[in-house]
């Protein structure tokens, strides 16, 4: 089942991190400055789309296909949990945006995020923020990771993350452009990474949460202003 496959993959990634075996190379930006968007709480989809068009990151046209004012994941059981959203809406190339707050993350590797381009057990993608300051972007394609970004935000060049916290005090804004073989991830309006090894596939969406093994305390992620703009 997709639930079990996603859980195994995420647990494996977090175990590797805990053992210190994960790669920690900094994603260099070269001479190109990171793109910065003007993001505000409860912003309209079209206001974001206009900025992305002005940066030549997406084509003209398209339409808003997914709208969800709010969602909450609240669990006490350990492991990975995901909850489908959008009533089966499946998109290929799109802009995904959501506001997210970690209401309760009692363990360091606990995280909140969202899955996209979900097809099946071994074909899915996700973006996640963890309490120990990691930003994760994965696309798993037919059993293999073809996109794999996993970095501590403090290690990224050109980003001032001194005040960053994934907890109840901060609202974070996640914007993802999935266009063809390119994935561009923004956090709080700042470009985090740009990957060009993705595969453009039509898939569904889900909110997601990871609760560290051994932790039975209440864990909760809250989402708001979720929308997806189809580029097709």
N, C-alpha and C positions, 0 to 999 in steps of 0.2 A: 504494500500500500504506500501511497505517496507520503502519508504521515510518517510511517516508519523509515522510509528512505531518507526523507529530509532530516529526521531526527538523528539517524546514524551519521549522516554527512556532517551535520553541525556539531554533534558531540565529538566526532573525530577531530574536526578542526580546532575545537576549543581545548581538547586534550593535548594536541600538539603545541598549542600556544602555552599551555600551563607548564609543559615540560621544557619550554624554551627552545624548541626545535624549529619553530616557524621562522621563515625568512623575514628579515626586518629591513630590507633594502628600501631606501627612500625613493618614491616616484619623482624623478627629476622633471621639472617643467622646462628645462633649457632656458632659452632667452624669452620664452613666451610667458607673459604674466597670466595668472589665473583670472578667468572671467568672474566678475562679481555682479550679481543680480540684486535688484532692489526688492526685497521680500518683506511683506508685512502680514500680520495675523489676519486670517479670514480674507485674504486677497482673492479677487476674481480670477478665474482661469484665463480669461482673455488678456488681463493685464500682464500675466506671466508670459503668455504666448507671444505677445507683442515684443517683449524684451528678448526672448529667444530668437525671434525672427530678425530683430535688429542686429543681433550678434551673428547672424547667418548660420545658426545651429539647426534650424528646422525650416522646411519649405512653407510657403503660403498655403492656405486652405486647411482642410480638416474640420473636425467638430468635437465637441465635448461628448463623450460616450459613457462616462462613469462619474457619478456624483454621490457622495456619502457624507452627510454633515458630521457624524461622529461614530466611533466604535470603541469598545473596551474589551480587553482580554484580562481576565482575572482568574488565576489558578493557584492551587497549593501543591499540585503534583509536580515532581521533577521531570525534566526532559524538555522536548521541543513540542510546541503547540502551534497550530495554524487554523485560521477560521476564514473560509471563503467569503468574499464580498462581491458585490456587483451583480448578484443573481445570474451568474454564469457568463457575464460579459467577457469576451475574449478578443484581445487586440494584438496586432502584430507590431506595428511601429507607432509610438505614442510618446506623450509627455505625462509622467506620473508625478503628482505632487501631494504631499500630506504634511500636516502638523502633528507632532508627536511629543508626548510627555511620559516619562517613566514614573508612574505614581508610587510604585514600590518595587525596588530591585535589591533584595537583601544580600545577594552574593555578587562577587566581583565580575564573574563572567556572564552573569545574566544580561540579556539584551532584548531590545524591541526592534521591530522592523516590518518589512512587507515583502511578500513574494509576488512575482509577476512572470509572465510567459510560462505559466504552469501548464504542462501537457500531460505528464504522467510521472511515474515513480522516479525515473532517471532523466527527466527533461523538465527543468524548472530553473528559475533565477530568483535571487533575493538580495535585498539590501538590509543591513542591520547595524545598529549602534549598540555597544556594550558598555556596562558600567565602568570597566577598566579602560575606557577611552579608545576602544578600537572602532574603526569604520570598516565594514565588510561588504564587498560586492562580489557575488558569485553567479555564474551561469553554468549549470550542469547540463551537458548535451549528450544524450544517449550513453550515460554512465561515466562521462569524463568531464572534468572542469575545463571549459574552454575560455572562461573569464575567471580570474582569481585575484582579487585585491583584498588585502587584510593588513591594515596599518594602524599603529597608534597615532592619533591625530597630532600629538605633539611632535612627531618625527617628520611631518610633512613640511616641505619648504614653502615659504611664502604664506603661512597661515599662523595667525596669533590665536592660539587656543588656550591661553592661560586661564580664562574664565569658563571654559567648557566643562559642563557637568551633565551627566545623564541621570537626572533625578527629578523629584517633584517640583523643584524650584525653577527649572528651565523648560521652556517650550522650544523644540527644535523643528526646523523646516527642512524637509527632504524633497529634493527635486531630481527626477531622473529622466533623461532623454534617451529613449531606445529607438534608434533610427538605423535600419539596416544592420550592418555588422558593428555599429558603434554604440557604446553605452557611455553617457556622460553623467556623472554624479555631482550634484551640488548639495552642500550642507550649510544651512543658514545663509544661502545666497552665494556662497563661495565655491568655486569649482574645486572638487576634491581629486577626481581622477577621470581620465578619458581612456577607454579601452576600445580597441578596434578588432577584437577577435571573436565578437559575439556572432550568434546565428539568429537571423530574423525569423521568428516563428510566432504563430498566433497562439496565445495562451491566456489563462484566467489570472485572477488576482486574489490575494489573501493577506490578512494581517497575521503577524507571527510574533512569538515570544519564546525565549529560551530560559528555562529555570535550571540552574546548576544542579548536578547530581549530588544528592545528600541534603539538599535544602528543601524543607517541607513548609517553609514560611510562605505567607501570602505574597504573590508576585503579580503586579498589575501594570499594563501598558495602556495608555489612552491615546486615541487618534482623533483628529478633527480635520475639517475642510479637505477631505480626500476627493481628488478628481483626476481623471485621465482624459487627455485630449488625443484623439486619434489623428495621426498624420496622413491617413489614407482617405 
